Amino acid sequence: MILKKLLTGSGSVVGLVRQLGGVTTTTVVRTTQQQRFFSIGKKSSPKILITGGLGQLGTECAKLLRGTYGEDSVILSDIIKPSEEIVNSGPYIFADILDFKGLQKIVVDHRVDWIIHFSALLSAIGEQNVPLAVRVNIEGLHNVIELAKQYKLRVFVPSTIGAFGPDSPRNPTPNVTIQRPRTIYGVSKVHAELIGEYYHHKFGLDFRCLRFPGVISSDPPGGGTTDYAVAIFFEALKSGKYECYLKPDTRLPMMYIDDCLRSLHEFMTAPEEKLERRVYNVTAMSFTPEELVNELAKHIPEIHVSYRPDSRQAIADSWPQVFDDQDARRDWGWQHQYDLEKLVSLMVKDVRENYVNKGLSNV
């Protein structure tokens, strides 16, 4: 049985694997396009575990990586019961990030090479349940980081514009500057950045982290402060109206999900010697609710938006207005492809076709 597991994987013969103390040794060979993973038996692509996989980024990230490395090379995981579509799209397993032994078993049984750790409570939701945010965002991260160290995995942890605070320069916000966030979400992300960098310097952990701005996709909003820029499409296409919880002139950095996921993949496959740091800002654009409404009005002329700022306004006011990502552009060649005009056009099309026309627009 043990021999069979060593000889098969991802639907193809991968050969014998040398094991030292129960840990599989892997040699990395880099090409100009991507880093390909080879064991003695020529395992031709990384085995990737995505935690928190049923959130905004997980399912789309799985599609991208499966298209690159093969369907069986990417394991989507969460604690949520998946839809039939998710189950049919590729491997899906239950994974509780607070259960170290359970995660350990997954890594060993599936011979995982990379962990992409999306599990987290977002900013607005985290403020409503701080103890749970501490457990998920900090204790869960500790499990993942320690597991990555133990099994010599490459680990990606997303950070956020929320990792900055009111004392940080806001326009622009450089890669290295003061960080004093005032949300548990932001505090947990600063902790993730620092503990990941520490494990890299102390133990050689291949830790990689991108600070994402607001990410816009046609998935329904999930509780973030920047989610107005998603919810407005659903409400405007359904009723022609939207009540925004931020002031019309609140400028925040944003990016379309395709740019976001492409930056993740390019960063994960960037050669080690190109990385001057382990944490990078990435962005595509910055806009205000008013600017978004003006662009959306080109597609929905009858749109009416009112403004009633709530507790999320204070969070937004402590965040960057413009993100400086020149380090990522210099070190590993990051370039965005979507501006505001292109983003709005795609979002209108996607939300209309996939939700409104199917009667699924309640958010």
N, C-alpha and C positions, 0 to 999 in steps of 0.2 A: 504493500500500500504506500509506504514511504517512497519507494523507488518510482512508483507510478506518478506520484505528485511531482517528483523532481524531473520527470521526463516529459510531462505535458503541461501546456499552459497557453492560454489565449488561442486555443484551437490549433496549435501547431507544435511540432517537436522542438523543445528548447535545450535538450541535452542535460548532462549532469552538472550540478552546481556545487562548488566547494563551500562547505559550511565550517566555520570556526566558532566553537562555543555556541552553536545554534544560530549564528548570524550569517546570512548569505553575503559573500563578498562580491562586489560588482566593480567592473572597470568601466570608466566613462570614456567614450571616444567622441570627439566633437567634429561636426561637419559645419559647412558655412551656413546651412539652413537651420539646423537644430542639433542638440546633443542627443546622440543615440546611445542607448544603454545596452551593454553587452556583458553577460556573465561568461563563464567558460563555454557554456552551451549556446552563446550568441542570442541572448534574449534581446530582440530587436527594437523594443519600445518600452517605455516606463509603464509600470502598473500604478495607476493613480486612484487614490481614495479621496472623494469629495465629501466633507462633512457639512451638515446643514444644507444638504443638496436640494431641498424643495423650496428654498428661498428665491429671491429675485434673480440671483446670479447662477445658482447651482445647476439648474436644468439646462440653461443655455450654454454654460461652460462645459457641461458634459457633452452636448452636441458637438461643440467645436473640437474638443479633444478626441472624441470618438471618431470624428471625421479625419483626424490626423493620425491617430495611433491604432484605431480599430475599436469596434464596439466593446469587445471583452476586456480591453485594457483600462477602462474607466469604470469605477464602481461608485455609483451614487448612493449616498446614505443620509438618513435622518431618523427622527423618532416618530414621524408622521406616517400614517397609512397612505401609501402611494395610489395614484389613479391607475387604471388599466393601461393608459397611454404610457405612463412612466415605466411601468413594469415591462411593457412590450418593447421599450426603446433601448434597453440594455440592462446590465446587472444593477440590482438595487438591493440594499440590505439595511436592517435596523442597526443603528450605531448611536449609543448614548455617550457623548463626550465626557460625561462625569464618571463613567465606568472605565477605569484604566485597564483592568484585566480584559474587559470585553474588547476594547480597542486593540490591545496587545494581540489578542487571538485573531482579530481581523487582519492585522498587519502580517502575522506569521502565516495564517492559512492561505491568504491571497498573495503573499510575497510582494507586498506593496513597496514601491520605490519613492513615490511622491505623495504627500498629503496636501490637499488644498482645503484650508480650514475656514469655511464660511460661517460656521455656527456662531451666532451672536444675537443679543437683543439690541435693537437699534435705538437711536437717541430718545425719541419721544416715549416709546414703550419702556425703555430702561428706566426713565425717570419715574414711571408709575409703579415700578417694582424693583427697587434698588437691590434688595437681597438676592433676588433671582438673577439680576444682571451680573452681580459679583460672582455668583456660582458659575453661570454659563460663560461669561466673557473672560473671567480670570482663572477660576479653577479648571474649567474645561480647556483653556489654552495651556495651562501648566501640564495637563495630561498629554496633550498633543506634542508640546515641545520636548518633554522628557522622553516620550516614545520615539520621536524623531532622532534624538540623541542616541538612544539605546540601539536603534536599528539602522543608524546612519542614513536616514531618509532626507530627501530634499523637502522642505516645508514652506508653503506660502501662506501668509496671514495678511488679509487686507486690513489696511488702516483707513484713515478718513480725514476730511477737513475738520471733523469734530475733535481731532487730537490737538487742535489749537484753541486758544482762549482769548479773552478780551485784552490781554497784555501782549499778544502776538501782533506783529505788523500785518495789516489786513489787505494792503494793496500796493505791491504784491506780497504774498507770503512765501519766503524762501524755504529751501529744503531744510536748512538748519537754522533754528531760531528758538526763542523762548516758547515753551508749551505749558500752559496752565489752564487746561480745559475745566469747565464747570458743569459737566454732565458726567454721570457714571460711565456712559458709553465712551466719551472722550478719554476719561481717566484710564479706562480699561485698555484702550487702544495705545495710549502712550506706554502703559505697562507692557503691552505686547511688543511694541517696538524695542523697548529697552531690554527686556528679558531675551528676546530673540538675538539682538546684537551681542548681549553678554554670552549667550551660549555659542554664538559663532566664534567670538574671540577666545573664549575659555576652552571650548570643547571641539571647535572646528565644525559646528553644525552649519549645514547649507541652508541658512534661513534667508528668506526673501520676502519683502513686504512693500506694497505700493499703497500710498495714501490716495484713495479715490475721492473725487468730488461727488456731488449728487449724480447718481446713475439713473438714466431715463430709459425705460423700456415699456413695452405694452403689457407687461404683467401688472395686475392690480397692486396699488401701493401697500407697503408693509409696515408702516409706522415710523418712518424717518422724517426729519424736519424738512428735507428737500422734496418730499413726496407730493407737494402741491403741483410740481411740474409733471407729475404723472396723472394725478387725480383730475386735473383740469381737462385733460383730453376725454376722459370717460364722461364727466359731467357735461361738458360743452357739447359733445356729440349726441348725448342722450336728451338733454333738455335745453341746450343753448345758454345755460346759466352756470355760474360757479362762484362760491363764496370762498375767498382766499384767506388763509389764516396768517399770512405775512403781509406787511406793508407793500405797496406797489413798487417802491424804489429799493427793495431789499436785494442787493446783488450777491449772488453766490456762484461758485464754480460748478460746472456741470459737464457731463459727457454722455454720449449715446452708448447703449450697452455693447454694440458691436466694437466700438473703439475700446471700451473698458476691457472686454474679454480678449481682444487682440493684444492689448498692452500686457495683460497677465501672461499670455502664452509667450510673447516675445521676451518678456522678462525672465520667465522660467527657463527658457532655452538659451538665454544669453550666456556666452562663455564666462566662466568665473573671473578670468583676468580682466574683463571689461568693467566689472562692477567695482566702482570706487567706494560704494557704501552698500548697506543692506536694506535701506529704506529710502524710497524715492517718492516725491510728488509726481502725479500725472494728472493731466487735465486736457480739455479741448476748447472750452469757451466759458464765458461768464455772462449771465443775463439776469434781469430783474423780472418779477411777475408781469409788470407792465409791458416790458419788451416782448415777453413770451406771448402775451395776449394780443399785442399788435401783429405779431407774425401769424398767430392762430386765426386772427380775423380775416386773413387773406383766404382762408379755407372755410370759415364759418362766419360770414359777415354779420349775422344777427347775434353773435355772442354778447352776453352781458355778464361782467364780472364785478362783484362787490368785494370789499375788503373789511375783514373783522379780525385784526391781529389777536392771537391768544398767547399762551405760554411759550409756544414755539418761536415767537418773535425774539424773545430774549436769547434763546439758543442761537438763532441765526445771526443775531447782532454780535455774537462773540466769535463767529467763524470767519475765515478768509473771504474776501470779496473776489480776489484774483489770485490764482495759484501760480507760482513760479516753478515750472517743471523743466527748466533748462538743463539741469543735471541729467535727467533721464534722456533728454534729446541728445545730449553730448556723449554720454557714456555708452548707451546701447541702442541709440538710433530711433527713439520714440518719435512718431509723427501721427497726429490725429487726422481723421478723414471726414468727420461730420461737423458742420457748423450749424447754427441755429436754424437757418432756412431749410437745410436738408433734414435735420432732426424733426422739425415740425411736420414736414411733408410725409415722412415715413411713419411718424406716430399716428397721424390722422388716418392714414391708410390701414395700418395694422389694427388699431383699436376699432375702427369701423368694421373691418372684415371679420375680425376674430372675436369680437365681443358684442358690439351694438347690433349688428345684423343677425347675430345668433341669440339675442335676448339675454346676454350674459354681462351686461354693463353695470350691474349694481356693485359699488365699491364702498 
